[in-house]
Amino acid sequence: MATLEGKTLFVTGASRGIGKAIALRAARDGANVVIAAKTKVPNPKLPGTIYSAAEEIEAAGGKALAAPCDIREEDAVRAAVAQAVERFGGIDVLVNNASAIHLGDTSSTPMKRFDLMNAVNVRGTFLCTQACLPHLEKAKNPHVLVLSPPLSMRARWFAPHVAYTIAKYGMSMCVMGMAEEFRERGIAVNALWPRSVVATAALNLLGGEDTAKHGRKPEIVADAAHAILTRPSRECTGNFFIDEDVLRSEGVLNFDEYAVKQGEPLMRDLFVDEG
């Protein structure tokens, strides 16, 4: 079975939610995980810190480095990457998971939120990839995985929240361009997005438990990410993966274990077209 044992993953936003789930899945293989996130002090609305995540990763069988990092800040990102390389000797995988969200229409989106989403989602993805690139070039099976949606120019995905869509699609455009740019270097760049909403603390803030019960657990995205990151990088790049499709290709037929509440109809995530 393909494994991430001994690999070093640099995961942004890994103190909670999908980022932490991906980190824990890698830890169970015996991977090294760099938790590059901002939260150092617990927040009652958004539980989890880089330190509590590090404890969980080590308990799961991995090695962890808690690296305080605001991915909007170039010096902070480069310092975190340097820490990772000093501690683990290199970087094999970058997971661009950190993201900011505001589902507001044009008139109700403060420019402060517009700037935040573009700084975290687009600038952060670009910056982290650029900073990790020299180390990925030395890795045996280098991967960049971005938690962003398939690109679709249908107006329905823009009209309700133009600013957020621009910011998320900016991440996906990084995938499209960088996959081709790095192809000859053997560095895989792929996107991964959930078919159904995923129950995280962030989702609870947006929709509460009524929405979460129609979703799946973060582990479905983590298992799909693991499948992608263990594939040969030269044979798997430039894809906009959907979590369920990845797992079906791996032979998974029953998804009941991922449901927050079995028997409840699932809510399709944003940016996922029918079919």
Sine and cosine of phi, psi and omega as CSV:
sin_phi,cos_phi,sin_psi,cos_psi,sin_omega,cos_omega
0.00,0.00,0.69,-0.72,0.01,-1.00
-0.89,0.46,0.59,-0.81,-0.10,-0.99
-0.62,-0.78,0.37,-0.93,0.09,-1.00
-0.96,-0.27,0.30,0.95,-0.02,-1.00
-0.82,0.57,0.77,-0.63,0.03,-1.00
0.98,0.20,-0.14,0.99,0.03,-1.00
-0.98,0.20,0.45,-0.89,0.06,-1.00
-0.94,-0.35,0.84,-0.54,0.01,-1.00
-0.94,-0.33,0.75,-0.66,0.11,-0.99
-0.97,-0.24,0.95,-0.32,-0.13,-0.99
-0.89,-0.45,0.89,-0.46,0.02,-1.00
-0.99,0.12,0.57,-0.82,0.01,-1.00
0.90,0.43,0.57,0.82,-0.11,-0.99
-1.00,-0.04,0.22,0.98,0.00,-1.00
-0.98,0.19,-0.22,0.98,-0.02,-1.00
-0.31,-0.95,0.10,-1.00,0.18,-0.98
0.87,0.49,-0.60,-0.80,-0.07,-1.00
-0.89,0.46,-0.65,0.76,0.01,-1.00
-0.86,0.51,-0.70,0.71,0.01,-1.00
-0.93,0.38,-0.62,0.78,0.02,-1.00
-0.88,0.48,-0.67,0.75,0.05,-1.00
-0.89,0.45,-0.67,0.74,0.01,-1.00
-0.89,0.46,-0.69,0.73,-0.01,-1.00
-0.92,0.39,-0.61,0.79,0.03,-1.00
-0.89,0.45,-0.66,0.75,0.04,-1.00
-0.92,0.39,-0.61,0.79,-0.01,-1.00
-0.88,0.47,-0.57,0.82,0.00,-1.00
-0.91,0.41,-0.34,0.94,0.10,-1.00
-0.99,0.11,-0.25,0.97,-0.11,-0.99
1.00,-0.08,0.49,0.87,0.00,-1.00
-0.99,0.11,0.29,-0.96,0.17,-0.99
-1.00,-0.09,0.73,-0.68,-0.06,-1.00
-0.79,-0.61,0.81,-0.59,0.11,-0.99
-0.99,-0.13,0.87,-0.49,-0.01,-1.00
-1.00,-0.09,0.99,-0.14,-0.04,-1.00
-0.99,-0.15,0.99,-0.13,-0.07,-1.00
-0.44,-0.90,0.19,-0.98,-0.09,-1.00
-1.00,0.03,-0.52,0.86,-0.25,-0.97
-0.96,0.27,0.94,-0.34,0.05,-1.00
-0.96,-0.27,-0.38,0.92,-0.03,-1.00
-0.87,-0.50,0.71,-0.70,-0.03,-1.00
-0.85,0.53,0.62,-0.78,0.06,-1.00
-0.89,-0.45,0.83,-0.56,-0.05,-1.00
-0.86,0.51,-0.44,0.90,0.00,-1.00
-1.00,0.07,-0.44,0.90,-0.02,-1.00
-0.73,-0.68,1.00,0.09,-0.08,-1.00
-0.91,0.42,0.47,-0.88,0.04,-1.00
0.95,-0.32,0.71,-0.71,0.07,-1.00
-0.77,-0.64,0.15,-0.99,0.04,-1.00
-0.89,0.45,-0.49,0.87,-0.04,-1.00
-0.98,0.20,-0.66,0.76,0.05,-1.00
-0.92,0.39,-0.60,0.80,0.06,-1.00
-0.90,0.43,-0.65,0.76,0.02,-1.00
-0.88,0.48,-0.65,0.76,0.02,-1.00
-0.89,0.46,-0.67,0.74,0.00,-1.00
-0.91,0.41,-0.64,0.77,0.00,-1.00
-0.90,0.44,-0.68,0.73,0.00,-1.00
-0.94,0.34,-0.58,0.82,0.06,-1.00
-0.91,0.41,-0.48,0.88,-0.01,-1.00
-0.99,0.15,-0.15,0.99,0.05,-1.00
0.91,-0.41,0.03,1.00,0.01,-1.00
-0.98,-0.19,-0.01,-1.00,0.14,-0.99
-0.92,-0.39,0.68,-0.73,-0.13,-0.99
-0.82,-0.57,0.55,-0.84,0.16,-0.99
-0.78,-0.63,0.91,-0.42,0.07,-1.00
-0.99,0.11,0.93,-0.35,-0.08,-1.00
-0.90,-0.44,0.99,-0.15,0.02,-1.00
-0.84,0.54,0.81,-0.58,-0.14,-0.99
-0.35,-0.94,0.85,-0.53,0.20,-0.98
-1.00,-0.08,0.94,-0.35,-0.14,-0.99
-0.94,0.35,-0.05,1.00,0.12,-0.99
-0.98,0.19,-0.31,0.95,-0.13,-0.99
-0.98,-0.22,0.89,-0.46,-0.08,-1.00
-0.86,0.51,-0.72,0.70,-0.04,-1.00
-0.89,0.46,-0.62,0.78,-0.02,-1.00
-0.92,0.39,-0.65,0.76,0.00,-1.00
-0.91,0.41,-0.73,0.69,-0.03,-1.00
-0.91,0.41,-0.55,0.84,0.06,-1.00
-0.92,0.38,-0.66,0.75,0.01,-1.00
-0.91,0.42,-0.66,0.75,0.04,-1.00
-0.89,0.45,-0.68,0.73,0.02,-1.00
-0.89,0.46,-0.65,0.76,0.06,-1.00
-0.87,0.49,-0.70,0.72,-0.02,-1.00
-0.88,0.48,-0.71,0.71,-0.04,-1.00
-0.93,0.36,-0.62,0.78,0.03,-1.00
-0.90,0.44,-0.64,0.77,-0.06,-1.00
-0.98,0.22,-0.69,0.73,-0.15,-0.99
-0.91,-0.41,-0.10,0.99,0.09,-1.00
1.00,0.00,-0.05,1.00,0.01,-1.00
0.25,-0.97,-0.09,-1.00,0.05,-1.00
-0.69,-0.72,0.81,-0.59,0.01,-1.00
-0.99,-0.17,-0.52,0.85,-0.12,-0.99
-0.65,-0.76,0.71,-0.70,0.16,-0.99
-0.91,-0.42,0.80,-0.59,0.10,-1.00
-0.92,-0.39,0.95,-0.30,0.04,-1.00
-1.00,0.07,1.00,0.03,-0.07,-1.00
-0.97,-0.24,-0.55,0.83,-0.10,-0.99
-0.84,0.54,0.67,-0.74,-0.06,-1.00
-0.36,-0.93,0.48,-0.88,0.08,-1.00
-0.90,-0.43,0.57,-0.82,-0.08,-1.00
-0.71,-0.71,0.61,-0.79,0.16,-0.99
-0.45,-0.89,0.96,-0.29,-0.08,-1.00
-1.00,-0.01,0.90,0.44,0.01,-1.00
-0.91,-0.41,0.45,-0.89,0.08,-1.00
-0.98,0.21,-0.04,-1.00,-0.12,-0.99
-0.87,0.50,-0.70,0.71,-0.08,-1.00
-0.96,0.30,-0.37,0.93,-0.07,-1.00
-0.95,-0.31,0.26,0.97,0.04,-1.00
-0.97,-0.23,0.96,-0.29,0.05,-1.00
-0.89,0.46,0.57,-0.82,0.00,-1.00
-0.88,0.48,-0.46,0.89,0.07,-1.00
-0.88,0.48,-0.64,0.77,0.03,-1.00
-0.95,0.30,-0.63,0.78,0.07,-1.00
-0.84,0.55,-0.75,0.66,-0.02,-1.00
-0.90,0.43,-0.65,0.76,0.00,-1.00
-0.88,0.48,-0.74,0.68,-0.04,-1.00
-0.89,0.46,-0.67,0.75,-0.01,-1.00
-0.96,0.29,-0.52,0.85,0.02,-1.00
-0.94,0.33,-0.68,0.73,-0.01,-1.00
-0.97,0.24,-0.79,0.61,-0.16,-0.99
-0.95,0.31,-0.79,0.61,-0.10,-1.00
-1.00,0.04,-0.83,0.55,-0.02,-1.00
-0.88,0.48,-0.68,0.73,-0.02,-1.00
-0.88,0.47,-0.69,0.72,0.03,-1.00
-0.89,0.46,-0.72,0.69,0.00,-1.00
-0.89,0.45,-0.73,0.69,-0.07,-1.00
-0.90,0.43,-0.73,0.69,-0.02,-1.00
-0.89,0.45,-0.63,0.78,0.03,-1.00
-0.91,0.41,-0.70,0.71,0.02,-1.00
-0.87,0.49,-0.68,0.73,-0.04,-1.00
-0.93,0.36,-0.57,0.82,-0.02,-1.00
-0.99,0.11,-0.30,0.96,-0.15,-0.99
-0.81,0.59,-0.73,0.69,-0.02,-1.00
-0.87,0.50,-0.48,0.88,-0.02,-1.00
-1.00,0.07,-0.57,0.82,0.09,-1.00
-0.89,0.46,-0.58,0.82,-0.01,-1.00
-0.89,0.45,-0.37,0.93,-0.01,-1.00
-1.00,-0.08,-0.14,0.99,-0.07,-1.00
-0.98,0.19,0.40,-0.92,-0.04,-1.00
-0.98,0.21,-0.55,0.83,-0.01,-1.00
-0.63,-0.78,0.94,0.35,-0.17,-0.99
-0.97,0.23,0.69,-0.72,0.02,-1.00
-0.72,-0.69,0.61,-0.79,0.26,-0.97
-0.88,-0.47,0.82,-0.57,0.03,-1.00
-0.86,-0.51,0.80,-0.61,-0.05,-1.00
-0.91,-0.42,0.77,-0.63,0.04,-1.00
-1.00,0.09,1.00,0.09,-0.06,-1.00
-0.52,-0.86,0.33,-0.95,-0.16,-0.99
-1.00,0.07,0.30,-0.96,0.15,-0.99
-0.88,0.47,0.60,-0.80,-0.03,-1.00
-0.97,0.23,0.83,-0.56,0.05,-1.00
-0.65,-0.76,0.79,-0.61,-0.05,-1.00
-1.00,-0.07,0.42,0.91,0.06,-1.00
-0.96,0.28,0.74,-0.68,-0.08,-1.00
-0.86,0.50,-0.45,0.89,-0.03,-1.00
-0.87,0.48,-0.44,0.90,0.00,-1.00
-1.00,0.07,-0.18,0.98,0.02,-1.00
-0.98,-0.19,-0.70,0.71,-0.20,-0.98
-0.81,0.59,-0.70,0.72,-0.07,-1.00
-0.96,0.29,-0.41,0.91,-0.09,-1.00
-0.39,-0.92,0.95,0.31,-0.08,-1.00
-0.82,0.57,-0.72,0.70,-0.09,-1.00
-0.90,0.44,-0.70,0.72,-0.01,-1.00
-0.91,0.41,-0.68,0.74,0.00,-1.00
-0.88,0.48,-0.69,0.72,0.04,-1.00
-0.84,0.55,-0.70,0.71,-0.07,-1.00
-0.93,0.37,-0.67,0.75,0.01,-1.00
-0.95,0.32,-0.65,0.76,0.03,-1.00
-0.92,0.39,-0.44,0.90,0.09,-1.00
-0.88,0.48,-0.63,0.78,0.07,-1.00
-0.89,0.45,-0.68,0.73,-0.02,-1.00
-0.93,0.38,-0.53,0.85,0.06,-1.00
-0.93,0.36,-0.53,0.85,0.13,-0.99
-0.87,0.49,-0.68,0.74,0.02,-1.00
-0.87,0.49,-0.77,0.64,-0.05,-1.00
-0.85,0.53,-0.73,0.69,-0.05,-1.00
-0.96,0.27,-0.70,0.71,-0.07,-1.00
-0.94,0.34,-0.54,0.84,0.04,-1.00
-0.85,0.53,-0.68,0.73,0.01,-1.00
-0.97,0.26,-0.62,0.78,-0.01,-1.00
-0.88,0.47,-0.65,0.76,-0.09,-1.00
-0.99,-0.11,0.03,1.00,-0.12,-0.99
-0.81,0.58,-0.74,0.67,-0.06,-1.00
-0.94,0.35,-0.31,0.95,0.04,-1.00
-1.00,0.05,-0.09,1.00,0.05,-1.00
0.98,0.19,0.29,0.96,0.02,-1.00
-0.99,-0.12,0.89,-0.45,0.01,-1.00
-0.98,0.21,0.67,-0.75,0.11,-0.99
-0.75,-0.67,0.89,-0.45,-0.04,-1.00
-0.70,-0.71,0.36,-0.93,0.10,-0.99
-0.94,-0.34,0.49,-0.87,0.06,-1.00
-0.68,-0.73,0.69,-0.72,-0.06,-1.00
-0.58,-0.82,0.59,-0.81,0.00,-1.00
-0.99,0.16,0.62,-0.79,0.08,-1.00
-0.94,0.35,-0.63,0.77,0.00,-1.00
-0.92,-0.39,0.37,-0.93,0.03,-1.00
-0.86,0.51,0.51,-0.86,-0.04,-1.00
-0.92,-0.39,0.74,-0.67,-0.07,-1.00
-0.98,0.21,0.98,-0.19,0.06,-1.00
-0.77,-0.63,0.17,-0.99,0.03,-1.00
-0.87,0.49,-0.58,0.81,0.02,-1.00
-0.90,0.43,-0.65,0.76,0.03,-1.00
-0.91,0.42,-0.62,0.79,0.02,-1.00
-0.88,0.47,-0.58,0.81,0.04,-1.00
-0.92,0.40,-0.55,0.83,-0.06,-1.00
-0.99,0.10,-0.67,0.75,-0.12,-0.99
-0.79,-0.62,-0.14,0.99,0.03,-1.00
0.95,0.30,-0.10,-0.99,-0.06,-1.00
-0.91,0.42,-0.47,0.88,0.00,-1.00
-0.89,0.46,-0.56,0.83,0.06,-1.00
-0.98,0.17,-0.69,0.73,-0.07,-1.00
-0.86,0.52,-0.59,0.81,-0.05,-1.00
-0.92,0.38,-0.24,0.97,0.08,-1.00
-0.99,-0.15,0.29,0.96,-0.04,-1.00
-0.88,-0.47,-0.12,-0.99,0.05,-1.00
-0.90,-0.45,0.26,-0.96,0.00,-1.00
-0.98,0.22,0.43,-0.90,0.01,-1.00
-0.86,0.51,-0.35,0.94,-0.04,-1.00
-0.88,0.48,-0.44,0.90,0.02,-1.00
-0.92,0.39,-0.61,0.79,0.04,-1.00
-0.95,0.32,-0.62,0.79,0.01,-1.00
-0.90,0.44,-0.67,0.74,0.01,-1.00
-0.92,0.38,-0.61,0.79,0.06,-1.00
-0.91,0.41,-0.66,0.75,0.03,-1.00
-0.87,0.49,-0.68,0.73,0.01,-1.00
-0.86,0.51,-0.68,0.73,0.00,-1.00
-0.88,0.48,-0.66,0.75,-0.01,-1.00
-0.93,0.37,-0.71,0.70,-0.13,-0.99
-0.95,0.31,-0.24,0.97,0.05,-1.00
-0.99,-0.16,0.03,1.00,0.06,-1.00
-0.99,0.14,0.42,-0.91,0.04,-1.00
-0.88,0.48,0.81,-0.58,-0.12,-0.99
-0.89,0.45,-0.53,0.85,-0.02,-1.00
-0.97,0.26,-0.24,0.97,-0.02,-1.00
-0.95,-0.32,0.02,1.00,-0.11,-0.99
-0.58,-0.81,1.00,0.07,0.01,-1.00
-0.49,-0.87,0.44,-0.90,0.04,-1.00
0.98,0.22,0.35,0.94,-0.04,-1.00
-0.99,-0.17,0.53,-0.85,0.14,-0.99
-0.93,-0.36,1.00,0.03,-0.12,-0.99
-0.99,0.16,0.53,-0.85,0.20,-0.98
-0.94,-0.34,0.72,-0.69,-0.16,-0.99
-0.79,0.61,-0.74,0.67,-0.05,-1.00
-0.89,0.46,-0.64,0.77,0.00,-1.00
-0.91,0.42,-0.64,0.77,0.03,-1.00
-0.87,0.49,-0.74,0.68,-0.05,-1.00
-0.93,0.36,-0.57,0.82,0.09,-1.00
-0.88,0.47,-0.63,0.78,0.02,-1.00
-0.93,0.38,-0.32,0.95,0.05,-1.00
-1.00,-0.05,0.04,1.00,0.06,-1.00
0.99,-0.16,0.07,1.00,0.02,-1.00
-0.98,0.21,0.79,-0.61,-0.02,-1.00
-0.90,-0.44,-0.44,0.90,-0.04,-1.00
-0.93,-0.38,0.85,-0.52,-0.06,-1.00
-0.94,-0.33,0.21,0.98,-0.07,-1.00
-0.85,0.52,-0.60,0.80,-0.07,-1.00
-0.90,0.44,-0.35,0.94,-0.03,-1.00
-1.00,0.03,-0.22,0.98,-0.06,-1.00
-0.94,0.35,0.69,-0.73,0.10,-0.99
-0.90,0.43,-0.69,0.73,0.03,-1.00
-0.66,-0.76,0.97,-0.25,-0.05,-1.00
-0.87,0.49,0.65,-0.76,0.00,-1.00
0.99,-0.13,-0.32,0.95,0.04,-1.00
-0.99,0.14,0.64,-0.77,0.07,-1.00
-0.90,0.43,0.60,-0.80,-0.03,-1.00
-0.99,0.10,0.58,-0.81,0.06,-1.00
-0.99,-0.12,0.84,-0.54,0.00,-1.00
-0.91,0.42,0.65,-0.76,-0.01,-1.00
-0.97,0.24,0.27,-0.96,0.09,-1.00
-0.86,0.51,0.51,-0.86,0.14,-0.99
0.96,0.28,0.09,1.00,0.02,-1.00
-0.98,-0.20,0.94,-0.35,0.00,-1.00
-0.96,0.29,0.35,-0.94,0.03,-1.00
-0.89,0.45,0.47,-0.88,0.06,-1.00
0.99,-0.12,0.00,0.00,0.00,0.00
